[in-house]
């Protein structure tokens, strides 16, 4: 239940600073997880990105202010973080379907996005197969691609399709370390300030000791504890396990998410499964 409390406290922080520049690192600290995981888990739990939630809440409150005060549109735009009245008016109209001026009139239809509140629900109709692994530090080498946050479900399968057409898998395979616990072709969701910016970095890679030449890059991982989830079926099941990780496994376990990128591990087709490697730390007693 403390996971639910921490997430609600993080929302309270965001709501208390809704007219200011939101410090994502502070919200993540309150939730007791890394910025990376806080911003990544948010859309899996709520079906909306953190930046979009903040935008909707600001425009909801702006509509309330227009109907209940004499504040000028130019001042309201600045209050809710817009550079100009024109930018504010465009955003307001895109969400509410009317202009800020018209919103003052009685009978104008407006949209309300209420504050999010997290609750704990008992699930578990389907098992999650996982194991805990302790690994020494290692490195991966691969090709970095930029993914649009809001279109990740569409962009990542497209990246894999293009990689297959460009024979990237064969290039990566030549750099792999054999017999490493993390095997196969890897998808590393890294950097990019996930959830705040419009894009994040996705590295198609393999575990390797090589020092690659451009355009390949190298990414280092420290020694860590990993929760490894079995993903039965094809690549499309990975998103389902991500969501269950955030909504079912983490709230009920004695682990927190570590400040290290997670790894999607795609195994050979004849194994009929893939793996999701999540770095974790045991919760303090």
C-alpha positions in Angstrom: 0.0 0.0 0.0 3.0 2.4 0.5 3.5 2.4 -3.3 0.0 3.8 -3.7 0.7 6.4 -1.1 3.9 7.5 -2.7 2.3 7.8 -6.1 -0.5 9.9 -4.7 2.0 12.1 -2.9 3.9 12.6 -6.2 0.6 13.7 -7.8 0.0 16.1 -4.9 3.4 17.6 -5.5 2.5 18.1 -9.2 -0.9 19.6 -8.4 0.7 22.0 -5.8 3.1 23.3 -8.5 0.8 23.1 -11.5 1.4 26.8 -12.4 5.2 26.4 -12.1 7.9 24.5 -13.9 7.3 20.9 -12.7 10.5 19.3 -11.3 10.2 15.8 -12.6 13.2 14.7 -10.5 11.4 15.8 -7.3 8.2 14.1 -8.3 10.2 10.9 -8.9 12.0 11.3 -5.5 8.6 11.5 -3.7 7.5 8.3 -5.6 10.8 6.6 -4.5 11.9 5.7 -8.0 14.2 7.1 -10.7 13.1 9.9 -13.1 13.4 7.4 -15.9 11.0 4.9 -14.4 8.5 7.5 -13.0 8.1 9.0 -16.4 7.9 5.7 -18.1 5.5 4.0 -15.7 3.0 6.9 -15.8 1.5 6.2 -19.2 1.3 2.5 -18.5 -0.7 3.1 -15.4 -2.9 6.0 -16.6 -2.9 5.6 -20.4 -1.7 9.2 -20.7 1.9 10.6 -20.6 3.0 12.7 -17.7 3.4 15.8 -19.8 0.0 15.3 -21.4 -1.6 14.9 -17.9 0.0 18.1 -16.8 -1.2 19.9 -19.9 -4.8 18.7 -19.5 -4.8 19.7 -15.8 -3.5 23.2 -16.6 -6.1 23.8 -19.3 -8.9 22.4 -17.0 -7.9 24.8 -14.3 -7.5 27.6 -16.8 -11.1 27.1 -17.9 -12.3 27.3 -14.3 -10.4 30.6 -13.8 -12.0 32.1 -16.9 -15.4 31.3 -15.6 -14.8 32.4 -12.1 -12.6 35.4 -12.3 -11.8 38.5 -14.3 -8.2 37.5 -15.1 -7.0 38.6 -18.5 -6.2 35.9 -21.1 -2.6 37.2 -21.4 -2.1 36.9 -17.7 -3.7 33.4 -17.7 -1.4 32.3 -20.5 1.7 33.3 -18.5 0.3 31.7 -15.3 -0.1 28.3 -16.9 3.3 28.4 -18.7 2.5 29.5 -22.2 4.9 31.9 -24.0 2.1 33.9 -25.6 -1.7 34.4 -25.6 -1.8 32.9 -29.1 -0.1 29.7 -28.0 -2.4 29.4 -25.0 -5.5 30.1 -27.2 -4.5 27.3 -29.6 -3.9 24.8 -26.8 -7.2 25.8 -25.1 -9.2 25.5 -28.3 -7.6 22.1 -29.2 -8.8 20.7 -25.8 -12.0 22.5 -25.1 -13.2 23.1 -28.7 -13.8 26.8 -28.0 -11.7 30.0 -27.4 -10.8 31.4 -23.9 -13.0 34.4 -24.6 -16.0 32.3 -25.4 -15.4 30.1 -22.3 -16.4 33.0 -20.2 -20.0 32.9 -21.6 -22.7 30.9 -19.7 -23.7 27.7 -21.5 -20.3 27.1 -23.2 -19.3 23.4 -23.1 -15.9 22.7 -21.6 -13.9 19.6 -20.8 -12.8 18.7 -17.3 -9.9 16.3 -16.6 -9.9 15.6 -12.8 -6.9 15.0 -10.7 -5.6 11.4 -10.9 -5.8 9.3 -7.7 -4.1 5.9 -7.5 -5.8 3.0 -5.7 -4.6 -0.5 -5.0 -6.6 -3.4 -6.5 -6.1 -7.1 -6.0 -5.4 -8.9 -9.3 -3.4 -12.0 -10.2 -5.8 -14.0 -12.4 -2.8 -14.7 -14.6 0.7 -15.6 -13.3 3.9 -13.7 -14.1 6.9 -15.9 -14.5 10.0 -14.2 -13.2 13.4 -14.9 -11.5 15.9 -12.7 -9.7 19.4 -12.5 -11.1 22.6 -10.9 -9.7 24.9 -9.7 -12.5 28.3 -8.0 -12.6 28.7 -4.9 -14.7 28.6 -5.3 -18.5 28.3 -3.2 -21.6 26.1 -3.3 -24.7 26.9 -1.9 -28.2 24.4 -1.0 -30.8 22.5 1.5 -32.8 20.6 4.4 -31.2 17.2 5.3 -32.6 14.9 8.2 -31.5 11.4 7.2 -30.5 8.4 9.5 -30.1 7.0 9.1 -26.6 3.3 9.2 -27.6 3.8 6.8 -30.6 6.2 4.3 -28.9 3.9 1.4 -29.6 4.0 2.2 -33.3 7.6 3.4 -33.6 9.4 0.5 -31.9 7.9 -2.2 -34.1 8.7 -0.1 -37.1 12.3 0.3 -35.9 12.6 -3.5 -35.6 11.1 -4.0 -39.1 13.6 -1.5 -40.6 16.5 -3.2 -38.7 15.6 -6.5 -40.2 15.5 -5.0 -43.7 18.8 -3.3 -43.2 20.5 -6.5 -41.9 21.3 -4.8 -38.6 20.8 -8.0 -36.6 23.6 -9.6 -38.4 25.9 -6.7 -37.7 25.0 -6.8 -34.0 25.4 -10.5 -33.7 29.1 -10.3 -34.7 29.8 -8.2 -31.6 28.0 -10.3 -29.0 29.5 -12.0 -26.0 28.5 -15.7 -26.1 27.0 -17.4 -23.0 26.2 -14.1 -21.2 22.9 -14.4 -19.1 21.4 -11.5 -21.2 21.4 -12.8 -24.7 19.6 -12.2 -27.9 19.0 -8.9 -29.6 18.3 -6.2 -27.0 16.1 -3.1 -26.9 17.4 -0.6 -24.3 15.0 2.3 -23.4 17.6 4.9 -22.4 17.9 8.6 -21.7 15.7 11.1 -23.5 14.1 12.3 -20.3 11.2 9.9 -21.0 7.8 11.4 -20.6 8.9 15.1 -20.4 10.3 15.4 -23.8 8.6 14.3 -27.0 11.1 11.6 -27.7 13.5 9.1 -25.9 16.4 7.0 -27.0 16.0 3.3 -27.9 19.2 1.3 -28.4 19.1 -1.9 -30.5 22.1 -3.8 -29.1 23.9 -6.9 -27.8 26.0 -7.5 -24.8 29.6 -6.9 -26.0 33.1 -6.2 -24.9 33.9 -4.5 -28.2 34.6 -0.7 -28.6 32.4 0.1 -31.6 33.0 2.6 -34.3 30.4 5.1 -35.4 27.5 5.0 -36.0 27.4 2.3 -33.2 27.5 3.4 -29.6 28.4 1.8 -26.3 26.3 1.8 -23.1 27.6 0.6 -19.7 25.6 -1.1 -16.9 26.9 -1.4 -13.3 26.6 -4.5 -11.2 22.9 -4.8 -10.2 20.0 -7.0 -9.2 17.6 -7.8 -12.0 14.0 -9.1 -12.0 13.7 -11.1 -15.2 10.2 -11.6 -16.7 9.3 -14.3 -19.2 7.3 -12.9 -22.1 5.6 -15.8 -23.9 4.7 -15.4 -27.5 5.8 -12.7 -30.0 7.2 -9.2 -29.6 3.8 -7.6 -29.3 3.4 -9.2 -25.8 6.2 -7.0 -24.4 3.9 -4.0 -23.8 1.5 -6.1 -21.8 4.3 -7.3 -19.4 5.5 -3.7 -19.0 2.0 -2.6 -17.9 1.6 -5.6 -15.5 5.1 -4.9 -14.1 4.1 -1.3 -13.1 0.5 -2.0 -12.1 0.7 -5.5 -10.4 4.3 -6.6 -9.6 6.0 -3.5 -8.2 3.1 -2.5 -5.9 3.1 -6.0 -4.3 6.8 -6.8 -4.1 9.6 -6.0 -1.7 11.6 -4.3 -4.5 11.9 -0.8 -5.9 12.9 0.1 -9.4 16.6 0.9 -9.7 18.0 4.0 -11.6 19.3 1.9 -14.5 17.7 1.5 -18.0 15.6 -1.6 -18.4 16.3 -4.1 -21.2 14.0 -5.9 -23.6 15.6 -9.1 -24.6 14.4 -10.7 -27.9 15.4 -14.4 -28.1 15.6 -16.6 -31.2 12.1 -17.5 -32.6 12.5 -21.2 -31.9 12.4 -20.4 -28.1 8.9 -19.0 -28.4 9.5 -16.4 -25.7 11.4 -13.2 -24.9 12.5 -11.6 -21.6 12.2 -8.3 -19.9 15.1 -7.4 -17.6 14.2 -4.8 -14.9 16.9 -3.5 -12.5 15.7 -3.5 -8.9 16.8 -2.7 -5.4 15.3 -4.3 -2.3 13.1 -2.0 -0.2 14.5 -0.9 3.1 13.0 -2.7 6.1 
